[in-house]
Amino acid sequence: MTARHARPHRKARANAVRGVRDTLTLMLLPLPLLAAALPAAVAGGGTRRWFGGRGESQRADAQAAKDAAAAAFYELDTAQRDLRISIETISAVDSSPAARHAVDDFAALGRRIDEVSHAYITAVDAHDLDRDDLEASVAAQARTQLHRAKDELVRVKGELDRFAQGLGPLLDKAETQLARLAPAVERARQALLGASNALDSVRSSGLRADDLAGRLAALGPELTRLNEGAGRHGVTETLHRADRVLRDAEAVRAEAERLPERAAEIDRRLVSLRTRAQALSNRAGGVEPVLSELRRRFTAACWQDLQPVPEQAAVGVRRAEEKLKEAGKAREEQRWPDATALLSTVRALLNATDEAVSAAGGRLQRLNAVAKDPQQEIERTRFAIRDAQRLAMAGRSTPDPRHARPLDDSVARLQRAVTGLEGRHPDYWHFLQETEAVRRTVARVVEQIREERGGGAPGRRP
C-alpha cells in the first residue's frame, strides 16, 4: 500500500487513540469538572470542527466520488494486466501483420491509460478529504475532478474492452499453438529416449550401428534448444524444432530396430548370391557346346552375335565374385549401406550374365523348332494379321488408310520372310526376327484402333 493510501488510516487510528485518552481523563475528574467537560467531549474534545449540514454532505459526495474513481482505476488496471498477458501470448506465437498491428494498438492504448491514470492520481493527491478544516467549496471541487477522472477511466476501460473482443481470433490461434507446445516437446523427448534405448539394445547384440549413433548425437544440440524453451526461441520455432526432432529420432529408432533383421537379410543374400554365381559359372561352361552345335547346323548369321557369350559370361561371373567378397568384408565391418549397394551390383552382374547364357540355349531351341516346322510360326503371324484386319473393318465398309497401310505392309513382309526360307541353307534367325517384327507392328495398329474407338468394342464406329 502506498503512503498516499495509508495516510487516511493513520489519521483514523490517531483520532481513535485521542478519543480513548479523553474518555479516561473525564472518568478521573471530580464530578463538577466532569459535568463541565462533557459538552467539550461530545463536541469532539476540541480536536475537530464539524461542518454539519451542507458542508458534511459535500465531504461525503467527494468521498463517494473518490471511491468510485478508485474502483474504476482498479478495474482498468486489472483489465490492462489481463490483456497484456494476451498480447504477450499473441506476440510470442504469431508474427503476422495482424499480430504486429495488435501489439502496436495495445501500446497506443497503454499510453492513453497512462494519461487518464495520471489525471486520477493527480486528483486524489490534490485533495485530502480527511482534513478537519476541509472547506465545502474545496470538497465540491474535489468531487468534480474525481468524477471527471472516473469518467475518463471508464471511457478508456470501454476502449480496452472493445479492443480485447477484437483479439479473439488471434488469441484463439495463439492459445492453440501454446496448447500444442508442451505435448510436442514431450513427444520429441520421448522419441529421443526411444531412439537411445533402441540403439543400446542393438549394440548389446554386437552390432555397432555407428552411423545411427552419429545421427542420434547430432540431435543433442536440438534437445538443448528444446529445453531452453519457447521463451528464448519462440513458440513457432520451438514447435518446428520439436517436429524435426520427433521425425529424426523416430527414423533412428526405426532403423535401429530393423538393423538385426537387415543384418540377417544381408547374410541371406550373400549366401544366395554366392550359390547363384557358382551355378551360373557351371552353366556358362555349357555355352561353348551350344555354340558348337549352332555353328555345325545353322548359317553364320544365326549364331555370330553369340560368339562373345562365353567370354562375357566368364567375366561377369568373375566380377560378381569379386563384388561378393567386397560385400562380405563390408558386412563384417558392419558398413551396412556399402554391403547393400555391393550386393545390388552383384545381382545386376549375375542377371546380365544369366541373360547372355540363356540367350545361347534359347537360340538353339528356337532355331531347332522353326527348322523342324516353320509353318507354325507362319500361321501364328498370319492369325495376328487377320485378327487386326477384322478389327479394322468392324463397323466400316472400307478400312481407315492409317490402319490398312501398315497391315498390308505386314502381309508383304511376312511373305518375303517365308520366301527367304527357300534354298539350301535358309537363315532361320532372320525369319524369326521378321515374324516378330510383323507381330509388333500389328499389335501397335490394334492398340491404335482400340484407343481411337474408346476401348475397341466390335461394331462401334470410330
C-alpha positions, 0 to 999 in steps of 0.5 A: 500500500502506498503512503498516499493510501495509508495516510487516511488510516493513520489519521483514523487510528490517531483520532481513535487513540485521542478519543480513548485518552479523553474518555479516561481523563473525564472518568478521573475528574471530580464530578463538577469538572466532569459535568463541565467537560462533557459538552467539550467531549461530545463536541469532539474534545476540541480536536475537530470542527464539524461542518454539519449540514451542507458542508458534511454532505459535500465531504461525503459526495467527494468521498463517494466520488473518490471511491468510485474513481478508485474502483474504476482505476482498479478495474482498468488496471486489472483489465490492462494486466489481463490483456497484456498477458494476451498480447504477450501470448499473441506476440510470442506465437504469431508474427503476422501483420495482424499480430504486429498491428495488435501489439502496436494498438495495445501500446497506443492504448497503454499510453492513453491509460497512462494519461487518464491514470495520471489525471486520477492520481493527480486528483486524489493527491490534490485533495485530502478529504480527511482534513478537519478544516476541509472547506465545502467549496474545496470538497465540491471541487474535489468531487468534480475532478474525481468524477471527471477522472472516473469518467475518463477511466471508464471511457478508456476501460470501454476502449480496452474492452472493445479492443480485447473482443477484437483479439479473439481470433488471434488469441484463439490461434495463439492459445492453440499453438501454446496448447500444442507446445508442451505435448510436442516437446514431450513427444520429441523427448520421448522419441529421443529416449526411444531412439537411445534405448533402441540403439543400446539394445542393438549394440548389446547384440554386437552390432555397432550401428555407428552411423545411427549413433552419429545421427542420434548425437547430432540431435543433442544440440536440438534437445538443448534448444528444446529445453531452453524453451519457447521463451528464448526461441519462440513458440513457432520455432520451438514447435518446428524444432520439436517436429524435426526432432520427433521425425529424426529420432523416430527414423533412428529408432526405426532403423535401429530396430530393423538393423538385426533383421537387415543384418540377417537379410544381408547374410541371406543374400550373400549366401544366395548370391554366392550359390547363384554365381557358382551355378551360373559359372557351371552353366556358362561352361555349357555355352561353348557346346551350344555354340558348337552345335549352332555353328555345325547346323545353322548359317553364320548369321544365326549364331555370330552375335553369340560368339562373345557369350562365353567370354562375357559370361566368364567375366561377369561371373568373375566380377560378381565374385569379386563384388561378393567378397567386397560385400562380405568384408563390408558386412563384417565391418558392419558398413551396412549401406556399402554391403547393400549397394555391393550386393545390388551390383552383384545381382545386376552382374549375375542377371546380365550374365544369366541373360547372355547364357540363356540367350545361347540355349534359347537360340538353339531351341528356337532355331531347332523348332522353326527348322523342324516346322516353320509353318507354325510360326507362319500361321501364328503371324498370319492369325495376328494379321487377320485378327487386326484386319477384322478389327479394322473393318468392324463397323466400316465398309472400307478400312481407315488408310492409317490402319490398312497401310501398315497391315498390308505392309505386314502381309508383304513382309511376312511373305518375303520372310517365308520366301527367304526360307527357300534354298539350301541353307535358309537363315532361320534367325532372320525369319524369326526376327521378321515374324516378330517384327510383323507381330509388333507392328500389328499389335501397335495398329490394334492398340491404335484402333482400340484407343481411337474407338474408346476401348475397341468394342466390335461394331462401334464406329470410330 
